[in-house]
């Protein structure tokens, strides 16, 4: 919870200054709109260190909470949107959905949401107490739907996005199954040869006093490390893994990792398209919801899940606040494809930005599907090359000294 200073215009056109507590700028804007104020400027005055008991308990001892299956959340979102469209009271609809829900985590969260809403909380406030069930994306989008009166449309778009995310994750896992199996097989093969085969040849070469080539020396070094220093090597590797995982969760590490995601071979192109799809989709649904543009841009930045892009979104927000269009900052960014900036520019100039954003969504949806479909095809040559190099390296390590021994024997 933060304290915000705001400047707004009331129904009579008079400027009003004040302060108000809210979890986000979007929530503050919603409160001001309900009071009949149109916000002009909003800034954070102070952040409270207080954490509500509900959110603290939801986070658990290590910041974790019960997770809900994506499929269950998709079904709930579509059913809830249908209930709202049918003009069924929200409490009545939520109670019915909670009773018939089969996912334990979602069922428990919905019952608590019903109780909180009955106690006077808004739907978004009640959902925000369950971060393991309703993500920031979900809660912030519900806030946008509440403030603009288009909750049904927002929920349907959320359900569609969740379905696409689930399909994308499933397809990526399927595409990476073969490469992962190859890597595991290589590791096992190298380990077995290093521990059981290489030592036998090493004794023969040592007895024959044969000069060992570099590949053989490397394999013997790996063999000795695995046989005699495993109690140091394995904890060292585990410690390195823990350190990298910790560093990625720091601000500098997260920024570095999020930037590298765009540059990783093969994966970088797929990740860029997935991120652009989310950007265009969220910008479209929130823009059409009628939220103020600056608040819309704030929410889009929070929902991308990439701190590097979030920084780029801040640049877009500054341009918009200065009276410039969204497209200018997008075109100047090295992370956004030029097509995105051009399409937004056309939409801004023609007054058909929602139409251009929807076209971008359709384009990137097809691009993501095609990229994932071709992922295995693109990875196979790389894995074949790696497999060939490892096999050739191990063969040379074993047989080069044998050929030297044969030459020595023939020469003698």
C-alpha positions in Angstrom: 0.0 0.0 0.0 1.3 3.4 -1.0 0.3 7.0 -0.3 -0.3 9.0 -3.5 -0.5 12.7 -4.1 -2.9 13.6 -6.9 -4.2 16.5 -8.9 -7.6 16.0 -10.5 -10.5 17.9 -12.1 -14.0 17.6 -10.6 -17.3 17.7 -12.4 -17.4 21.5 -12.4 -13.9 21.7 -14.0 -12.1 22.9 -10.8 -8.7 21.6 -9.9 -8.6 19.4 -6.7 -5.4 18.4 -4.9 -5.2 15.7 -2.3 -3.6 12.5 -1.0 -5.0 9.0 -0.9 -3.8 5.4 0.0 -3.9 2.8 -2.8 -2.1 -0.4 -3.8 -1.4 0.8 -7.4 -2.0 3.9 -9.5 -4.7 2.0 -11.3 -6.6 1.5 -8.0 -6.1 5.2 -7.1 -7.5 6.2 -10.5 -10.5 3.9 -10.0 -11.2 5.5 -6.6 -11.0 9.0 -8.0 -13.3 8.1 -10.9 -15.9 6.8 -8.4 -15.6 10.1 -6.6 -16.3 12.0 -9.9 -12.7 13.2 -10.4 -10.7 13.1 -13.6 -7.0 12.6 -12.6 -4.5 15.0 -14.2 -1.3 14.1 -12.3 -0.5 11.3 -9.9 2.8 10.7 -7.9 3.9 8.4 -5.1 4.4 10.2 -1.9 5.3 7.3 0.4 5.2 3.6 0.5 4.0 1.8 3.5 6.0 -1.0 5.0 2.8 -2.6 6.4 1.8 -5.9 4.8 -1.7 -7.0 5.3 -2.2 -10.3 7.2 -4.1 -11.8 4.3 -1.2 -11.1 1.8 1.4 -12.2 4.3 -0.3 -15.5 5.0 -0.8 -16.0 1.3 2.9 -15.6 0.7 3.9 -18.2 3.3 7.3 -18.5 5.1 9.3 -18.3 1.9 7.0 -16.1 -0.2 5.2 -19.0 -1.8 1.5 -19.8 -2.0 -0.9 -22.3 -3.3 -0.8 -22.5 -7.1 -3.8 -23.0 -9.4 -3.8 -24.9 -12.7 -3.9 -22.7 -15.7 -6.7 -24.8 -17.2 -8.9 -24.2 -14.1 -8.3 -20.5 -14.2 -9.2 -20.4 -17.9 -12.5 -22.2 -17.3 -13.3 -19.9 -14.3 -12.6 -16.8 -16.4 -14.9 -17.9 -19.2 -17.7 -19.0 -16.8 -17.4 -15.7 -14.8 -17.6 -13.7 -18.0 -20.7 -15.5 -19.0 -22.3 -14.9 -15.6 -21.6 -11.2 -15.9 -23.0 -11.1 -19.4 -26.2 -12.7 -18.1 -26.5 -9.9 -15.5 -26.3 -12.4 -12.6 -25.1 -10.6 -9.4 -21.4 -11.0 -8.9 -21.7 -12.5 -5.4 -24.3 -15.1 -6.5 -22.2 -16.0 -9.5 -18.9 -16.3 -7.6 -20.6 -18.5 -4.9 -22.0 -20.8 -7.6 -18.6 -21.1 -9.3 -16.8 -21.7 -6.0 -19.2 -24.6 -5.2 -18.7 -26.3 -8.6 -14.9 -25.7 -8.8 -12.8 -28.8 -8.8 -9.4 -27.2 -8.3 -8.8 -27.1 -4.5 -6.6 -24.0 -4.6 -9.0 -22.0 -6.8 -12.0 -23.3 -4.8 -10.5 -22.1 -1.5 -9.5 -18.7 -3.0 -13.0 -18.1 -4.5 -14.7 -18.8 -1.1 -12.5 -16.3 0.5 -13.1 -13.8 -2.3 -16.8 -14.1 -1.8 -16.4 -13.4 1.9 -14.2 -10.4 1.3 -16.6 -8.9 -1.3 -19.5 -9.4 1.1 -17.4 -7.5 3.7 -17.1 -4.5 1.4 -14.0 -5.1 -0.6 -13.9 -4.7 -4.4 -13.4 -7.8 -6.6 -9.9 -6.8 -7.5 -8.9 -6.1 -3.8 -10.3 -9.5 -2.8 -8.4 -11.3 -5.6 -5.1 -9.5 -4.8 -5.0 -11.4 -1.4 -4.3 -14.6 -3.4 -1.2 -14.0 -5.5 -0.6 -17.7 -6.1 -4.0 -17.9 -7.7 -4.6 -14.5 -9.3 -1.4 -13.0 -10.7 -0.6 -9.3 -11.0 -1.7 -9.5 -14.6 -5.0 -10.9 -13.6 -5.7 -8.5 -10.7 -4.6 -5.4 -12.6 -6.7 -6.3 -15.6 -9.7 -6.9 -13.4 -9.1 -3.4 -11.9 -9.2 -2.0 -15.4 -12.4 -3.9 -16.2 -14.1 -2.6 -13.0 -13.1 1.0 -13.6 -14.1 1.0 -17.3 -17.2 -1.2 -16.9 -16.0 -3.8 -19.3 -15.2 -6.7 -16.9 -16.8 -9.3 -19.2 -14.6 -8.4 -22.2 -11.5 -8.2 -20.0 -12.2 -11.6 -18.5 -12.7 -13.2 -22.0 -9.5 -11.6 -23.2 -7.7 -12.9 -20.1 -9.0 -16.4 -20.7 -7.8 -16.3 -24.3 -4.4 -15.1 -23.2 -4.1 -17.8 -20.6 -5.1 -20.4 -23.2 -2.4 -19.2 -25.6 0.2 -19.1 -22.9 -0.7 -22.7 -21.9 -0.6 -23.9 -25.5 2.8 -22.1 -26.1 4.3 -23.7 -23.0 3.1 -27.1 -23.9 4.4 -26.8 -27.5 7.8 -25.5 -26.3 8.2 -28.4 -23.9 7.3 -30.9 -26.6 9.8 -29.2 -29.0 12.6 -29.3 -26.3 12.0 -32.9 -25.3 14.3 -34.3 -28.0 17.2 -31.9 -27.3 17.0 -32.5 -23.6 17.0 -36.3 -24.1 20.1 -35.9 -26.3 21.9 -33.8 -23.7 21.1 -36.2 -20.9 22.3 -39.1 -23.1 25.6 -37.3 -23.8 26.2 -36.5 -20.2 25.6 -40.1 -19.2 27.8 -41.4 -22.0 30.7 -39.1 -21.1 30.4 -40.0 -17.5 30.4 -43.7 -18.1 33.4 -43.5 -20.5 35.3 -41.2 -18.2 34.9 -43.4 -15.1 35.1 -46.9 -16.5 36.7 -46.8 -20.0 39.3 -44.0 -20.1 41.1 -45.2 -16.9 41.8 -48.6 -18.6 43.3 -47.0 -21.7 45.2 -44.5 -19.5 47.0 -47.4 -17.8 47.9 -48.9 -21.2 49.2 -45.6 -22.5 51.2 -45.0 -19.4 52.8 -48.4 -19.5 53.7 -47.9 -23.2 55.1 -44.5 -22.5 53.2 -43.0 -25.4 53.0 -39.3 -25.9 49.4 -38.3 -25.3 47.6 -35.9 -27.6 45.5 -33.0 -26.2 42.1 -34.7 -26.6 43.3 -37.7 -24.5 44.8 -35.4 -21.9 41.5 -33.6 -21.5 39.6 -36.9 -21.2 42.0 -38.2 -18.6 41.7 -34.9 -16.7 37.9 -35.2 -16.7 38.1 -38.9 -15.7 40.4 -38.1 -12.7 38.2 -35.2 -11.6 35.1 -37.4 -11.6 36.8 -40.4 -9.9 38.9 -38.7 -7.3 37.4 -35.3 -6.7 33.7 -35.9 -7.1 33.0 -34.9 -3.5 34.4 -31.4 -4.4 33.1 -31.2 -8.0 29.5 -32.0 -7.4 29.0 -29.6 -4.4 30.8 -26.9 -6.4 28.4 -27.4 -9.3 25.5 -27.3 -7.0 26.7 -24.2 -5.3 27.2 -22.6 -8.7 23.7 -23.4 -9.7 22.3 -22.0 -6.4 24.4 -18.8 -6.9 23.2 -18.3 -10.5 19.6 -18.8 -9.4 20.0 -16.3 -6.6 21.8 -13.8 -8.8 19.0 -14.0 -11.5 16.5 -13.0 -8.8 18.5 -9.9 -7.8 17.7 -6.6 -9.6 21.0 -6.5 -11.6 20.9 -10.2 -12.4 17.2 -10.1 -13.5 18.0 -7.1 -15.7 20.9 -8.9 -17.3 19.0 -12.2 -17.8 15.9 -10.5 -19.2 18.1 -8.7 -21.7 19.9 -12.0 -22.7 16.6 -13.7 -23.4 16.3 -11.6 -26.6 19.7 -12.7 -27.8 19.8 -16.5 -27.1 20.2 -18.4 -30.3 16.8 -19.6 -31.8 15.0 -19.0 -28.5 15.5 -15.3 -28.6 13.3 -14.9 -31.8 10.6 -17.0 -30.3 10.7 -15.1 -27.0 10.5 -11.8 -28.8 7.4 -12.8 -30.7 5.7 -14.1 -27.5 6.5 -10.9 -25.7 5.2 -8.7 -28.6 2.0 -10.8 -28.7 1.4 -10.1 -25.0 2.2 -6.4 -25.4 -0.2 -5.9 -28.3 -2.9 -8.0 -26.6 -2.8 -6.2 -23.3 -2.5 -2.7 -24.8 -5.5 -3.5 -27.0 -7.8 -4.7 -24.3 -6.9 -2.0 -21.8 -7.0 0.8 -24.4 -10.4 -0.3 -25.5 -11.5 -0.5 -21.9 -11.3 3.3 -21.8 -8.6 3.6 -19.1 -6.4 6.7 -19.1 -3.5 6.1 -21.5 -0.7 6.5 -18.8 -2.4 4.0 -16.5 -2.8 1.6 -19.5 0.9 1.8 -20.2 1.7 1.2 -16.5 -0.3 -2.0 -16.5 1.2 -3.2 -19.8 4.7 -2.7 -18.4 3.8 -4.8 -15.3 2.3 -7.7 -17.3 5.1 -8.3 -19.7 7.3 -10.1 -17.1 10.5 -8.5 -18.4 12.3 -5.7 -16.5 14.2 -4.6 -19.6 11.0 -4.1 -21.6 9.4 -2.5 -18.5 12.1 0.1 -18.7 11.3 0.7 -22.3 7.7 1.0 -21.4 8.7 3.8 -19.0 10.2 5.7 -21.9 7.0 5.2 -23.8 5.1 6.6 -20.9 7.3 9.7 -20.7 6.8 10.4 -24.4 3.0 10.1 -24.0 3.1 12.4 -21.0 5.0 14.9 -23.1 2.2 14.8 -25.7 4.0 12.5 -28.1 2.6 9.3 -29.5 3.3 5.7 -28.4 4.8 4.8 -31.7 7.8 7.1 -31.5 9.3 5.4 -28.4 8.5 2.0 -29.8 10.4 2.7 -33.0 13.4 4.0 -31.1 13.6 0.8 -29.0 16.0 -1.9 -30.0 13.7 -4.6 -28.4 10.6 -3.8 -30.3 10.4 -5.0 -34.0 10.0 -2.2 -36.4 6.7 -3.6 -37.6 5.2 -3.0 -34.1 6.1 0.7 -34.2 4.9 1.2 -37.8 1.5 -0.5 -37.1 1.0 1.6 -34.0 2.0 4.7 -35.9 -0.6 4.0 -38.6 -3.2 3.4 -35.9 -2.5 6.6 -34.1 -2.6 8.7 -37.3 -5.7 7.1 -38.6 -7.5 7.0 -35.3 -7.8 3.2 -35.6 -5.3 2.1 -32.9 -7.5 -0.8 -31.5 -7.8 -2.2 -35.1 -4.1 -2.1 -35.7 -3.4 -3.6 -32.3 -5.8 -6.5 -33.0 -4.1 -7.0 -36.4 -0.7 -7.2 -34.5 -2.2 -9.8 -32.2 -3.4 -11.9 -35.1 0.0 -11.6 -36.8 2.1 -12.5 -33.8 -0.3 -15.3 -32.8 0.5 -17.0 -36.2 4.2 -16.1 -35.9 4.5 -17.7 -32.5 2.7 -20.9 -33.6 4.9 -21.2 -36.7 8.1 -20.4 -34.7 7.3 -23.1 -32.1 6.3 -25.6 -34.9 9.7 -25.0 -36.5 11.6 -25.0 -33.2 12.5 -28.7 -33.4 13.6 -28.4 -37.0 15.9 -25.5 -36.1 17.4 -27.2 -33.0 18.1 -30.6 -34.7 21.0 -29.5 -36.8 22.6 -27.8 -33.8 22.2 -30.9 -31.6 23.5 -33.1 -34.4 26.6 -31.0 -34.7 27.2 -31.0 -30.9 26.7 -34.8 -30.8 29.1 -35.2 -33.7 31.8 -33.1 -32.0 31.5 -35.0 -28.8 31.7 -38.4 -30.5 34.6 -37.3 -32.6 36.4 -35.8 -29.6 36.0 -39.0 -27.6 37.1 -41.2 -30.5 40.2 -39.1 -31.1 41.0 -39.2 -27.3 40.9 -43.0 -27.3 42.3 -43.9 -30.7 45.0 -41.3 -31.4 47.4 -42.8 -28.8 46.7 -46.3 -30.2 47.8 -45.2 -33.6 50.9 -43.7 -32.1 51.6 -47.1 -30.4 51.1 -48.9 -33.7 53.7 -46.6 -35.3 56.2 -47.2 -32.5 55.7 -51.0 -32.8 56.1 -50.9 -36.6 59.2 -48.7 -36.3 60.8 -51.0 -33.8 
